[in-house]
Amino acid sequence: MPAKIRVDLRSDTVSKPTPEMRKAMYDAEVGDDVYGDDPTTNRLQEKAAEMLGKEAGLFVTSGTQSNLVAVLAQATRGDEIIVGDKCHIFNSEAGGTSVLGSIVMYPIKTQPDGTFDTEDINGAIKPRDYHKPTTVLLCLENTHNLTGGRAVTPSATKKMADAGRKKGLRVHLDGARLFNASAALECPVTELTKSVDTVGFCLSKSLCCPIGSVLCGDKDFIGEAKRWRKMLGGGMRQVGIVAAAGIVALDTMVDRLADDHANAKKLAGGLVEIKGIKLDASIVQTNIVRFGVPKGSGGKIAALLKEEGVQINGGDSDLRMVTYHGVSSADIEFTLRSMRKVMSIVNKSAA
Ligand SMILES: Cc1ncc(COP(=O)(O)O)c(C=O)c1O
């Protein structure tokens, strides 16, 4: 019989809505949002835009749709966008901007802290020349998932955005876990958004909602984004039922993110002590812990951990654990005990 899963650290997307969210969903006042008639969705969009210091917001189905709509609304067929070689848009969104928008993605090197060097940004921007695509948009990510949930500071964000802006580019921020960044850096979220034109954040990850993201920017952009969302089939009707959870999330789930970060740090602190695990615990700032394991052992470690009741994600030589509301300090201790047991088996078989 498969082991019962006690701790699921695959992603914060497995987090569940809180009882308060479920109640708000049940009670939500709704209307047809395609007509702009859903009062709850309107309230969520206004609240999100205000929190991010932008003019307007748009509720979308997912982080992927948020990025896709943002790009399609700011770049057109034959244009080029600058992305990081380790960013989610480039690696994990099925190439949507290229497939659906005929937009070229130009990847530049992502630094270990999730930023770009401004020389790399400058070097990627093409001169106006009919041989070349037209570079129009720079895409940033915060927190940066593949570099281990790194929180990019306001000054680094401004430096990168200014480099793009100086050459006439617009700047989009994939802020799937934006509130984790502001919690980790102990800075207002507006400090992270003020130097970008457009920004999306996910409700369905560390904020525990069942579905959805909010894309924010100026009113003209949101008008255009709404058209693209409709074209992608993302115009939803009585979606206030879902948006209601988002309002509760923004009211109740933001201030507690530091708890998830403390659990991630505790996890990292324990993992570094285990033979065979490669991890610089000092870089763990938010709710994502990425670590190296001996080449070829990742799958076996994940499978053995699952037998112990701990589920994780990862590849051949690198694994990932993500904390969220619902993962307790006791769960971290259980995970570390399980990991010690699993690694002693893996180390023995390698000896
Ligand atoms: C940085 C980042 N951006 C975008 C997304 C996409 O979000 P979704 O899974 O809601 O499409 C993710 C998902 O994990 C992510 O980590």
The ligand as a Gaussian input file, in Angstrom:
#p B3LYP/6-31G(d) Opt

LIG

0 1
 C        7.813000      32.563000     -10.966000
 C        6.564000      31.934000     -11.490000
 N        5.856000      32.577000     -12.431000
 C        4.730000      32.066000     -12.952000
 C        4.251000      30.850000     -12.522000
 C        3.019000      30.271000     -13.180000
 O        1.930000      30.208000     -12.342000
 P        0.710000      29.211000     -12.657000
 O        1.161000      27.861000     -12.238000
 O       -0.393000      29.775000     -11.813000
 O        0.415000      29.296000     -14.086000
 C        4.953000      30.135000     -11.546000
 C        4.460000      28.813000     -11.095000
 O        5.026000      28.156000     -10.272000
 C        6.140000      30.685000     -11.016000
 O        6.866000      30.048000     -10.093000

